[in-house]
Amino acid sequence: DSASRTRPFVLLTFAGGARMCLGIRFAQMEFKAIVARVLQTMSLSAVGGDVAHAGFWNARPAGPMRALLRAR
């Protein structure tokens, strides 16, 4: 059930409701652009073998995941 997985304060820094920060969408887009740029110049790989899948549509790992980040 999605209600049990909802985290009500996940965007607390941007407030919520009618007074939500106008910059939230820009901040999300900016974050995605930064991550995309970093991944263009770096190589990311899992450390310690296979990573267990949590079973959600977005391929989230089931627990903590160690990763190695190297320059390409």
N, C-alpha and C positions, 0 to 999 in steps of 0.2 A: 504494500500500500504506500503510495507516494507521500501521504501525510506523515508517516513515521520517518521518512528520509529527509523531510524538509528541515532546513536550518534557518530559523527566522532571523537571526542576526548576522548572516553571512555578508550582507552589504551594509553593515552598520555605519561604516565611514561615510556612506553616501546618504544616510537617513532613509526615509521611506514614506510611503503614502503621498499625500498631496504636496508635501514640501520636499520631495526627493531632489537631490542635487541635479541641476541641469547638465552637468558634465559627466554623468555616469556612463553614457554611451561612448563619449569621446575617450574616456579613461579606459574602457574595455577595448576599444579599437586600438588605442595606443599600446596597450599591453600586448595584444596579439601581434602588432607590427614589430615590437621589440623582440618578442620570443621568436618570430619568424626570422628576423635578421640574425639573431644569435645562432639559430639552428642552421642558417645558410653557411656560417663560418665555422661551426663546431660539429663534432660527431658525438652522438649520444648513444650509449649502449648499456644494457643491463649487466650488473655484476652479480655473480653467484648462481648462474643457471637460469632455468625457466621461471617465469613470473606467473603466479596463480591469478586467474581471471575472476573478478568479482561477479560476473554475470549480468552486468548492465550493458546497455546499448553503446555506451561510450568507451568500452574497453578499459575501465578503471581497474587497477590492481587490487587484489583482495586485502593486501596489507602494506606495510612499509616496503619500499623498493629502493635498493641501492643502485646508483647509476654512475657511469664514468663519462666525463665530458672532456673531449680532446679537440685541439685545433685540427682543422683539415689540412 
